[in-house]
Amino acid sequence: LQTLKSSDLWNQDDGKEFLARLSFIFREYLENQYNFPAVEMSSPEIMDKIKLIFAENTNLISQIYHLLYVSDMVKFAKAKTNEFKPDDLINQAIQCITDTKNEKK
């Protein structure tokens, strides 16, 4: 994530590559941490798994949903990257990773 943060990808191709990489990094983390194929799954499929894993933590579920939702909205051209700040998105990903590591499964 730090490499992505220091890259210039946000300023290229409307930030789509930046968000694609951010989404991939986060999905790869989920896949490795919770042993399900998150990289190959759609965001709704991932959210179904997340809701099972973190059923008691609706705040964490919302955080993860937001991160995946933003990536999908830009990927499918339903939102512009100028609506978001790259540092905020990286920080959200870091916060989701920190919170999931601290959450009991």
TAPE-V462302 format. One record per pair of residues at least 24 apart in sequence whose ideal C-beta (glycine too) atoms are under 10 Angstrom apart, sorted by the first residue. I is the first residue (numbers start at 1). GAP is how many residues later the second one is. Records with the same first field share a line. If there is no record, write none. Layout:
BEGIN
I = GAP, GAP
END
This chain:
BEGIN
1 = 24, 25, 28, 88, 89, 90, 92, 93, 96
2 = 88, 92
4 = 82, 85, 86, 89
5 = 81, 82, 84, 85, 86, 88, 89
6 = 84
7 = 79
9 = 77
10 = 71, 74, 75, 76, 77, 79, 80
11 = 70, 75
13 = 68
14 = 60, 63, 66, 67, 68
15 = 59, 65, 66, 67, 69, 71, 74
16 = 55, 58, 59, 61, 65
18 = 53, 56, 63, 66, 68, 71, 72
19 = 48, 51, 52, 53, 54, 55, 56, 60, 62, 65, 67, 70
20 = 51, 54, 55
21 = 50
22 = 45, 48, 49, 52, 64, 67, 68, 70, 71
23 = 44, 45, 47, 48, 49, 51, 52, 66, 70
24 = 47
25 = 65, 68, 72
26 = 38, 41, 42, 45, 66, 67, 68, 70, 71
27 = 41, 44
29 = 64, 67, 68, 71, 72
30 = 34, 38, 66, 67, 70
33 = 64, 67, 68, 72
34 = 66, 71
38 = 30
42 = 26, 30
43 = 24, 25, 26, 28, 29, 32
44 = 24, 28
50 = 46, 50
53 = 47, 50, 52
54 = 45, 46, 49, 50, 51
56 = 47, 48
57 = 42, 43, 46, 47
59 = 40
60 = 35, 36, 39, 40, 42, 43
63 = 29, 30, 32, 33, 36, 37
64 = 28, 29, 32, 33, 35, 36
65 = 31
66 = 26, 30
67 = 25, 26, 28, 29
68 = 28
END
